[in-house]
Structures are given as C-alpha cells and as structure tokens.
Amino acid sequence: MSEGKYRALWLEGESLIVIDQTKLPFSYETKRLTTSTDAVHAIKDMTVRGAGVIGSVAAFGVYLAALECQGNLEKIEILAQRIRSARPTAVNLMWAVDRMLKVLESANSPQEIIATAHQEAIAISDEDALGSQKIGEFGCDVIAKIAEQKGGKTVNILTHCNAGWLAIVDRGSALAPMYEARDRGIDIHVWVDETRPRNQGANLTAWELGQSQIPHTLIADNTGGLLMQYGKVDLCIVGTDRVTRSGDVANKIGTYLKALAAYDNQVPFYVALPSSTFDMQVSDGVKEIEIETRSADEVLYMQGLLASGDIGQVRVAPIETPALNYGFDVTPARLVTGLITERGICAANEAAISSMFPDLLS
Ligand SMILES: CSC[C@H]1O[C@H](OP(=O)(O)O)[C@H](O)[C@@H]1O
C-alpha cells in the first residue's frame, strides 16, 4: 500500500513525474522530467531527495538517457556518469546507475536497450516498495516489544530528517515501522527533529505523518537530548544514505549527536535501510565516505511561508557572516543498536552484515 496518494515518482508515457519536495508542505506540485539532464538537476537541486528516491530517479534517468540516445550504449554511458555524480553521499545513486548499466550491457539491439532500461528502472523502484514494506514489519516488531514492556502505553519514537515515502518508495525506511505500527493499532507518538538547515523534518516528515494521522510533535534539533534525559524517548529510528561493511552510518547532519545522546541515556538507536544502501567497498565511514558540502546559503537563510502566502527565504545571520554546510555526518557502528533491513534486524558489525547479506560481498 502506498502511504501517500501517489508514489514520490511515477512514469507517464516517456516522462518521469516527481513530486517537487522543495515546495512541500506549502504547495503540492509535480515536475515532469523528460531528459537525463532533467534527472540530474532534480537530484542536484533536491526537487527529489532521500537515498532510495534518488536511486529510483537515477535509474529512470538512465532510461531517459536511453531514449535520448536512441539506445546507443556508449552515449548512454556518458550521460549515466553525469547522473552518477549528481550527489556524492547517498550510495543508492551510484548503485542504481551501475545496476542499470550492467543490465544494458547484455541487451542486443538499441530497441532492446531501451526496453531493458524501462523494465529495470521499474524493477528498482518496485523492489524499494517491497523492501520498505518488510522494513516496516521488522521495525514494528521492535516497537511492539516496547509497547508490551510499557503495558500498552504510548511508545515515543524520535526521528531525524525525512526517511518516509518521499525518501524511499513506498513507505520509506525509518517511517515504515511507524506506518506499520499504526496499521497494527500500536499507540505511538513521534518526535520530529526539524533538521536544519533544509528542514526536511519540519517540511516533509511532519507533513507525511500528518497526512497519515500519526501523532507527532516537531522539535528543534537540539531538544532530543533533554527529552531522552526526561525519559520521553523510548527509541530512535533514523534512515541512512550509506552504511559501511563495518556498520558505520552516514545520515543527515545531526544524526551522530542524537546517537551519542541515545547511548548516554540507554535509548535504543536503530537505523533503517534497504540493502541497496550498504556500501561493502568501504569500512571506516569517517575516513572513507564523501560528505556532501552544500551552499552556505542554506544555513544563512531559511525558507518558509511568507505572510504574503508565497514561499520565500529570510536571512537569519548578519550579511557578512560566513557559513559552512556539511549535509551529513557519520555515526560509528558502536552507537547503533541495530540495522532494520528488508531481511531482518542485523547487528551493526561486519560479521553480522556479511552473514545476512553474503550476496553483497562479491
Ligand atoms: C532514506 S534516506 C533519507 C535520508 O535522506 C536524507 O538526505 P537528503 O534529504 O539530503 O537527501 C537524510 O540523510 C535522510 O535520513
């Protein structure tokens, strides 16, 4: 079942339609992507975002490239490399492009290349949908256990950024267990980190949960630690953009500080992901994962609904102030209670990951 009225993206003829996430929650708008360059721009300017959706848009971007190049593989490969480098941290992007190119290599004619690209892109986003359903079920078992320990009292869950159906087709990763908990009738309440500087929590997670009638409260990013000290957080569930083979987790900037606070307060800290988010090529997340640096303007300005009713930006720092904008941080494996995947819950260490995902080792 799709949580929203639509998926975050869908095909219409030979175009890819995406929900414009830069306009939510104030305006529901879609964009039509007709070329691979459109796909690159949509990923770069964050019209679409979230590891899984970036991967799906990249896959459809390769399909659009196949149409543009009339099935000429050499030309498709050049355009695919541009898609592959649109953003650096979420590994689903590289994974999806590489998977697309690999299947295209075995197609025998330009027509077959186009048909294969079409089929494989659909398969990638359909697999995300199935995976997110399973992630929801496994993650919900954790919530159910806590609900039982609390004698059926409300389970308070903290999440950071947006890892719902706008981020991974069709129920997300971190939010999937919450949707499942609602379906199973478990009483939950979600603390939503606003997630400065781009406010994916305030703009997107609050919107998604509101649309699905899941009780939630928006908090400033620095509130989580105090709530944990007060015993008001039963568990944290976050998404991720890349997990190394040793279980280090790259996720939206601020995740590491939440994990530290959770550790200090014995609050379980779970990371939810589809297997396409593992990067078995790297081990040490801090040393080896490239962290995206974005425009300083995202820190210096805030976007929101102006009194005029238009979406606009206001400056929040002196005109001469410089700013630095790292998009992600790395939470070391030792702070992670477990990885909620489509195959089950896995400890965040190399032995457990390799044993649950032996197919990723080759
Ligand atoms: C399912 S991953 C969601 C993930 O995406 C976010 O990054 P961005 O909004 O910059 O694409 C963030 O790391 C979330 O946890």
The ligand as an SDF file (V2000), in Angstrom:
LIG
                    3D

 15 15  0  0  0  0  0  0  0  0999 V2000
   16.0480    7.1310    3.1220 C   0  0  0  0  0  0  0  0  0  0  0  0
   17.3790    8.1070    3.3500 S   0  0  0  0  0  0  0  0  0  0  0  0
   16.6630    9.5540    3.8770 C   0  0  0  0  0  0  0  0  0  0  0  0
   17.7440   10.3740    4.1010 C   0  0  0  0  0  0  0  0  0  0  0  0
   17.8470   11.3580    3.0840 O   0  0  0  0  0  0  0  0  0  0  0  0
   18.2900   12.4650    3.6830 C   0  0  0  0  0  0  0  0  0  0  0  0
   19.1640   13.2150    2.9560 O   0  0  0  0  0  0  0  0  0  0  0  0
   18.6860   14.3110    1.8830 P   0  0  0  0  0  0  0  0  0  0  0  0
   17.3920   14.9110    2.3200 O   0  0  0  0  0  0  0  0  0  0  0  0
   19.8380   15.2730    1.9000 O   0  0  0  0  0  0  0  0  0  0  0  0
   18.5980   13.5420    0.5830 O   0  0  0  0  0  0  0  0  0  0  0  0
   18.7770   12.0770    5.0500 C   0  0  0  0  0  0  0  0  0  0  0  0
   20.0460   11.6930    5.2070 O   0  0  0  0  0  0  0  0  0  0  0  0
   17.7510   11.0830    5.3980 C   0  0  0  0  0  0  0  0  0  0  0  0
   17.9090   10.3300    6.5030 O   0  0  0  0  0  0  0  0  0  0  0  0
  1  2  1  0
  2  3  1  0
  3  4  1  0
  4  5  1  0
  4 14  1  0
  5  6  1  0
  6  7  1  0
  6 12  1  0
  7  8  1  0
  8  9  2  0
  8 10  1  0
  8 11  1  0
 12 13  1  0
 12 14  1  0
 14 15  1  0
M  END
$$$$
